[in-house]
């Protein structure tokens, strides 16, 4: 809120260069917030995709969690007025790859009743296939 008041003051003073710099800062803060939210939602999505692939089964609860995570990622990534996305497909892939390790550690606690360590679970799944599945769900659902 303070930034908006500063922006208003800069515009009223006719200090356009400083106002534009502040707008760029605000855009970066907004995008960073979107990336963090998408990262957290990606961890949830990937946990269930990892468990699903590792255990070769699914549950209605997992499917609902996958569905909800995908919908929330799509909603968070959508630029409503600009009719585009905050993150490109490449940035989305990077975010999913970044979230994968956290998801794997969490999935290891849940899959097979927590029987395997994350490194052992990793050997049972195909990380690239899981990320590709996540991208397909996000882009096509």
N, C-alpha and C positions, 0 to 999 in steps of 0.2 A: 504494500500500500504506500509506503514511504517513497518508493521509486516512482509511482504514478504521480504523486504530488510534486516530486522533483522534475519529472517530465513536463508537467503542466507549467511549472515555473519557468523552465528553460524555453518552452514554446512561447510563453507570454513575453519573455525577454527577447525573443527573436534569435535565440542561440541555437540555431538549427543543427550545426555540427555536433554539439554536445548532446542535444536531444536525440539525434540519430545514433550516437554511441550508446546512449542509455537504452534505446529501443533494441539495439543489437544484444545488449546484455540481458534484457528481459526475455528476448527470444531464446537465448542460450539457456537461461534458467528454466524456462518453460519446457524446452526440449529435453534438458537433463532430467527434469521431473518425470516426463513421459517415459524416457529410457529406463529410469529406475523402476517405475511401476510395471513396465513391460517385462523387465528383468525378473521381478518378483513373481509375476504371473507365469512367466516362462518356466521358472523352477517348478511350480505346481504342475503345469502341463507336462513337463519332461519327466517328473517323478512317475506319473501314471503311465506314460508311454514306455518308460524303462521297465516298470513292473509288468506291464502287459506283454512286452516282448520277452522278458526273461522268464516269466512264469507260463507263457503261452496260453494265457487265459485273460479274462476280463471280468469285471463285476459291473453292475448297474451304477454303483457308487463311483467307480473309476471313470466310467463313460460320462457320467454327469459332471464330474470334476474336469475332465478333458473338454467337454462342451462349454462349460462355464468359463474356463480359462481362455479358450479360443475366442469366445464372444467378447470377453473383457479386453483381451489383447487387441482385437479388431476395433473395438470402441475407443480404446485409449490411443491407438495409432491413427485414428481417422481425423483428418483436418476437415471440420464441418463446412466452414465458409470457403476454404480454398479448394475443396473437393479433391483432396489427395491424402497422402500419409505423412506422418512425421518421420518415420523410419523407412528407408528404401529397403528393398529385399536384401541387399547386401548387408545393411546395418542390422536388419532383423536376424539374419543368419549369424552375424557376429555376436549379437545379444544372446541368442540361443546357445551358441558355443560357449560363451562366457558363463551362462547359467548352468551348463551341463554338469560341471563338477559338483556344484551344490546339490543339484537334483540327484545325482548318482549317490552321494553320501546319504541323502534322505531316503532314497529308494532302497538302499542296502539295509536300512533299519526296518523297513516294512516288508520287502519281498521275502518270500520263503520264511516268514516269521523272524526275520533278522538273522538268519543262519549264516549269511555270507558277509564278508567285509566288502567295502566298495570296490577294491581292486579285484576281488574275486567275481563280483557281480559284473564288472566291466568286461570281463572275458566272456560272459554269457550273452552279451548284447552287441549290436552294431550301432555305434554312436552316429555314424553318418546317416544310416537309414532312419534312425529316430529323429534326427534333426530335419531330414527331408520330409518325413511324415508330419512333423510339427509345422513346417513351412506350408505344406500342401493344405493342412487343416486351416491354417490362418488365412491363406490366400483364397481358398475355394469354398469355405463353409458359409 
